[in-house]
Amino acid sequence: MKKYHVFLTILISIFLIPSLGYSKRGISVIEDLSHKSGKLGAYKALVIGINDYQDPKIPDLKSTVNDAKAMANLLSRKYGFSVDLMLNRQATRAKVIQKLRKLALNSRPDDSILFYYAGHGDIDRVLNDGWWIPVDATGGDPSTYLDNTIVQKVLRSMKSKHILLISDSCYSGTLFGQVRSIPSVIDDKYYLSLYNEKSRWGMTSGNKTPVSDQGSEGHSVFAYQLLKTLRNNTKPYISTHEIYARIAPIIANNSEQTPMCRPIRNTNDQGGQFIFVVSTDTTLPVENKVPSVSTIPQSTVDNDAIFWQSIQNSNDPSLFEAYINEFPNGTFVSIAKIKIRQLSTPKKSAEKNRSEVISMLKHMEVPPKRGRYIWDPTLRAANSGKKIVLFEALGKSDIVVAFARTPEDDSALYEIVIGGWGNTQSVIRKGRQTPHGGYVRVNRKQNPNAMISSYWDTYWVTVENGHIKVGKSAVHKSNAFLEWTDPNPIQNPQWIGFSSWDRKFSLRNIRILNE
């Protein structure tokens, strides 16, 4: 989920479109592209931010309400929007749908409408679709979520000229169609043509992966850069793709997420784009003189970001080589070189590199157990070889995993505490002999990744001849954050159990592997 982060990614082709030209319909001179001219339609925004979820199974967020408030204020004061703000308990599933339907019903052909959502998101692995999670949702019950298809239907039914959906949530990349490029020079014709043609675009904080709830100055990584770009804009107007081109490389270089910006599929997009027009009530900073819009050159960072966005999840090293050849000084060159090395390295033989799934449990709820373990007979590793457990977890603190020789013998077990002591530290300990610490520990300051986040995360633990490793990744050999070797190893700790302290947590896709 949000910061929560999982959808299957597809290779996006880059389409260079011919110059759009501007239509004889609508405004025809650049001076008309202003709120003062009276020729623009209404600019409206529905802004939703949810921090405090009603269901205890859904972790609360930290920055989303702050993000939504700041966005609503900026849109209203600088860009002339009429804003409807929904926070926390106002954003129930029924009320959000009601607001969406009302906007669809009342939209006019010249309106420009923006939707901003900051909250949890999740993935529909059955239908390869996504959900927003309203404040009254029941964790684990998709029927209480807000399906992306509902949002698409609303967008498709609207009469308005322009719609922009900004979604700062996990798994929001399922909404998109194919990307288009932008011209090498941004001039008057560029803005006029984009405004005059109908558009249905979306901008999201990530693709089909979890995204972060933490960033700078009380905002998420994505919201901070988006707000900063809109706030610092000194031009009279700025297009959606210009904003994206500025923030995407910064976010990608400073986090594990890459924003997306594309037309929304199946919504009747006609090639235009949402234009943010500075309100006449706003005074632009005098220290940054705005050059004539007809002479502003477009940085190659735009096409750089578009190219990278289209190949970043590919397994073909030749595409990354093509990126380097096209953009030798590009933002993502260092990452492209790493990808080439990874994809070009010969794979180990199947016998040497094979991990065998020997048992699996789809779901488990772990109530507050005060350290008492749940031992499910399904969760039992092989008698020999490396013991491996992978699982997805959602909670707030004290996710505890044990490898034991038998369920009855507390002295002959390894105990891994993830996000213990109020989600301030994680430890490995043996036989519960160190109740307030561990043989090895890491705290939040040393490694924030070793703590529990606010969304579904995949963790792994391996035990082999007393050597224990713990990490956070869907691959059990990457992103380790704890490691310890027992000088007197427990023989064959094949029982795997789960416990908690005073908070419950949820597990899914628990897999026991042998290697």
N, C-alpha and C positions, 0 to 999 in steps of 0.2 A: 504494500500500500504506500502512502505518501512518503511520501518520503519513504514509497512502500510499494514498497517496491515489490507476469513475465510473459510478454507476448512473442510469438515467432516473428522474426524479421524478414523482410523481403528486399531484394535488390531493386532499388528505384532507378529507373532510367532518367537521364537528363534530356529534356526537350527544349531546344532553342526555338522560340517562336518569333515570327517576323514582327517588325515594329507594328504595334497595335493601331497606331493612329488614333485620333479622337473622333468620337461620333458627332454627328450633327445634332443628336439629341442632347438634352441637358445643357450644362454650362459650356461655353465655347471660348472664353478668354480667362487667363489665369487670375485676373482681378476678381472674378466671380467666385473663386475658390476661397471664400472667407465667410465667416458667420455674419459679418457686417453687410455683405451684399444682399442678404435675404433670399438668395437663390439656392442655398444649401438646404437640404431637408433637415429634419430634427436629428440630433445625435442623442441616443439613449443607451443606458447601460444597466444591466442587471448584474450586481456584484455579490457573490456568495462566499462567505468564509466560515469554516467550522473548526473550532478547537475542541469543544467539549461534547463528546458523544455520550448518548444516554446509556448505551449498552456497555457494561464494564468489560466485555470481551473485545471491544474496539478501543485500542489505545488512543488517548487524547493527544492532540498536537499542540505545538507551542506558538508557531509564527503565523498561522493562517488567518486568524482574525485581524492581527496587526497588518498583514499584507493587504487584506480586503479593505480595511479602513483607509489605508494610505492610497490604494488605487482609486477608491471612490472619491476621495478628496482631490487627488490630482486630476482625474478626469473632469470633475465638476469645475474646479477653479481655473485650470489652464486650458482645457480643450472644449469647454462649453457643453458638456454632457448633462443631461438630466438623469440622475442616478437613483436607482432603487437598490438599497443595501439590505442584504439578509445575513444575519449573524447567528451562529449557534442554534438555539432552539427555534428560531424563526424558520430555519432551513429544513423543515420536514419534507419528506418525499411528496406528500400531497400539496404542500404550499409551493414547492419549487415547480412542480408540474403546472399548478394553477397560474403562477407568474409567467411561465413559458407560454402557456396557451393564451394568456391575456396579451402578451407582447405580439404573438402571432396574429391574434384577432385585430389588434389596433394598429398594426404596422402599416405604413403608407409607402408608396412606390419610391419616394425620395429619401426615406429614412436611412440612417446608418446606425446599426444596433450592435452593441458589444456585450458579450457574456464573459464574465470572469468567475472562475470557480477555483477555490483553494480549499482542499480537504482531502479525505482519503479516496483512493480509487482502487479497483481490483480488476482482475482479468477473468473472463469467461473462457476457460480452457476448452470447453465443449464446442462453443460456437465461434471461437477466436474473436471475441468481442470484448468490450470493456464496460465497466460500471463506474458511476459516481456513487459515493456512499453518503446518503443524507443523514442528518443528525439522529433520526429515530430508527435507523436501520438496526436489524438484528444480525450480529456477527455470524457469518456462515450461512445465512439465509438469503440467497440472491433475489428472491421474490420481493424483498424489502429494499433493494438497491434501485438506483436509477440507471436504466440501460442506455448505452450510447445510441441505440436505434431510436429511442424516444426523442433524444436531442436532435438526431438527424431529421426525423419527421417534422419537428417544429421548424427547423431551419429551412427545410424544403417547402413548407407551407407559407412562409412569410413573404409578403409583398415587397419588403424593403429592398433598397438598392444594394446595400452593403451589410454584411454580417461578419463579425470577427468573434471567434470563440477562443478565449485564453484559458487554458486548463493547467493549473499547477497541482497535479496529482499524479500518482503512480499509474502506469499502464494507459496513459492517455493517447498513445500513438496509434491506436486502432481506428481512429476517425478518418485517416487521411487517404487522399487519392495521390495522383502523381505530381511531382514538383515541376515548376517551370522556371526558366532562367530569367534574368533581368537584363536590360540593355546596358551597354558600356558607358553611356552618358545619361545622367538624370537631368531632364530639362522640363520646360513648361508642358510640352506635348506628353511627356511621360506621366505627369500627375493628372493632366486632363483626361488622358485615355483611360487610366486606371479608375478614376472617379466615375467616368461616364458609362463604364461597362459594369454589369452586375457581378458581385463577388460573394463568395461563401468560403471564407478562409478560417483556419485554425492555427493557433500557436500554442505549443505545449512545452512543459518543462523537461520532458523526456520522451523517449520512444515507447518501447514495450517493456520497460524495466522500472524498478523502484527509483524514487527520487528523494532528495534530502529535504528534511524539515528544518535544517539548520544552515545559516548563512552568515550574514553580516547585519549588524544594527537592528536585530530583532526581526529580520526578514529571512525567508528562504533564499537559497542561492539564486534561484531563477527570479523571484520577485524583486530582490535587491537590484539586480542588473537591469531588469525591465523598468522599474521605477526610476532608477538613476538615468537611464537613457531618455525616458519621456520627460523627466524633470529638467535635464540639462539641454534638451533640444532648443536650439536658438533659431531654427528655421521656421517659417510660417506654416509649413506642413511637412509631414514625414509619413512615408508609407510603411506598411506592416513589414515588408521584406527588408527595408532599410534597418528597421529596429532589430530584426532577427540577425542580420548580417553583423551588427555591432555586438550583440550580446552572446551569440552562440559560441564563438571561439573562446571568449573569456570564461564562460561557464564550463565548457568542455575541458579547458586547460586547468581548471581549479576544482573540479569535482569529477565524479564517475558518471555523470549524466550529460547527454547532448540534446539540447532543445530541437524541436521540429517546427517547421512553418510551411504549410502547404494548403491547397484547396481541400475542402472537406468533401469526401466522396458522396455521390448520390444526393446532392443538394442543389443542383442546377447552377453551379458556378459558370459564369460566362466570360471569364478572363480579366475581370477588373480586380481591384484591390482596395482594402479599407485604408482611407487616408485620414490621419489625425490632423485636424486643422486647429491651430492655436486660436483661442478666443480673443476677440478684440479687447477684452477687459484685462488681458495679460500683457505686461510690459516685458519685452525681451531684454536680457542683460546687455548693457551698452558696451561692456568690455570685450564682447565677442561679436564683432561686426559680421552680419550675415551676408555672404556673397550673393550675387545675383543667381537666382535659381536656374537660369538658362546656362550657366557656366560651371556648375558643380560637377567635377569628374567623379565617377563611381569607382570606388576602390576595388581592386581585384579580390579583396577579402570576401566580397559577396559571392562571386563564383567559386572561390576557394571553399567556402562553407557549404555551398550547394553541392559541389562535387564530392566533398568528404561525406556529407550526409547521405549521399546515394550509394556509397561503397563501404561505409564503416563496418557493416556486419557481414561483409562478403568473406568467403573462404578462398578466393582466387587471388594469389599474390600478384598476378599481372595487373590487376586493377589498382593496387597500391603503388606499383611501379609507374603506372600511367599517371597517377596523381602527382608523384614526385617529379616526373618529367614535365608535367603541365605547370606545377607550382613549386619550383625548386626552393623557394623561400617561404613556402606556405606555412600556415599556422600548425598544421597537423603532420608535418614532415617527420618529426621524430617518432610519432606514434605509428606512422605508415611504415617506417623502417623496422620497427619492432614487429609489426604484423607480418611483414615479409619474412623476417627471420623465423618467426613462429610457424608460419604456414609452409616454409620451405624446408624445415627440419624433418628428416626422415623419421617416420613413426617407428616406435619400438615394435618388436615382434608381438603378435597377439598373445603368445603364451606368457611373455614376460610382463606385458602391460595390462592384462585382462583383469577386470574386477567383476566378480560374479555376485549378483543379487541372490541371496539365499532365503530372505524373508522380507515381508513388507507389511506395514500396517498403515491404512489410509488416514485414520484420524484418532486422536486421543485428547481428552480434556483432563488436565491435571489440576485438581482443586488444591487449596491450601493444605499441605500435608505435614507441616512442621518437621520436615526432614524424613518422614516415612515414605518408603518407595512403593511405586506401582511396578510390579513385576508381571509382565505379560508373557506367557509361554511362547508367543510368536516371536518375541524379540530375543532371540538366542543365537549367538554367533557360532561359527564352526569350531570344531575342537582344535584345529591347528591353523597356522597362518596368521596374517594380520587381521585383527578385528576392526571393522569399520562400521560406523553408524552415521547416516546423513538424515537430517530432518529439517522441516520448516517449522518455525516457532513464532508465536505472536503473544507477547506478554509485556509486563512492565518491569519485573525484577525477578531474580532467583529462579532461573531455569537450571535445574540440577540434573546431571546425567551420571549414572554409575555403571561401572563394569565390575561384576562380582563373580567370584568362583561359584558361590551358591547364594540364593536369595536370603538364606538364614544366617549367613556369617558376615556381620558388619565389619569385622576386622580385615577380611580378605577382599577388599574392594578398592577401586580407584573412583574418586568422586570429583567431578568437574562442575564448578559453580560458575554460571555465566550471568553477569549482571547482578551479583549478590550485594548485600548490604545497601539496599536502596539504589541498585544499579550504579554503584560506584567502583566496583572492582570484580575481576574474574580470577578464579584460582583453580589449581589442581592440587588435590590432597589425597592421602592414602588412609583408608580405614577410619576416617573421621577423627584422626588423632590431633588435628589442628583446627579446632572449631572456629577460631577467629582469624584464620589465615590459610596458608597453604604452602606446599613445598615450592611452588612458583606462583606468582601473582602479577597482575597488571591492573593499574587503575585507569580511570577515565582520562586523566591528564596525560598519561603515558601513551595510551592508544584508545581513542574514542571508538574505533571499530570493534574493540573487544567488549563493548557494552551492548545492551539491548536497544534497538531502535524502535520506532513507533509503527513499524510495518512488518509484514511477514518476511523473515530472513531465513536463509538456509545455512545451517551450521553443520560441521562435521567433526568427528572425534575418531582418532585411530589409536589402537593399542597393539604393540608388538614387542614381545620380550621385555616388558617394563618400560618401553619408550612410548610416551603419550604425547600426542599433538592435537591441538584444537584450533579450528579456523572457521571463518565465515565466508562460504562460497559454495556454489553448486558443484564444484569440483573439489574432491577431498585432498588435493595436494597443493592448493593455493590459498593465499591470504591467511596463513596461520598466525595466531596471536598468543598462543601459549604452547610451551614445549617443556617436557621434563623427563628424565630417565631415572627410574627407580633402581638403586644399586642392589636391591634384593627383590626381584620381580615376583609378583603374584603369578602362580602357575594357572594358566588357562582361565582367565576371567571372562567367561563367555556369556553370562547373563547380563542383559542390559536393562536398566530400570530408570524411571524418571520420578523426580520429586520437586517440591517447591517449599517455600517457607510460609509466608502469610498472604500470598497473592496467587491467584490461579493463572494458568496460561494454557494456550491451545497448541497442539501439534498436528501436523499433517504430513503425508508422504514420508513416513519413517521407513528407511531402508537399511537393512543389515547386509553388508557386503563382506566378501572374503577375497583376499588377494594372495 
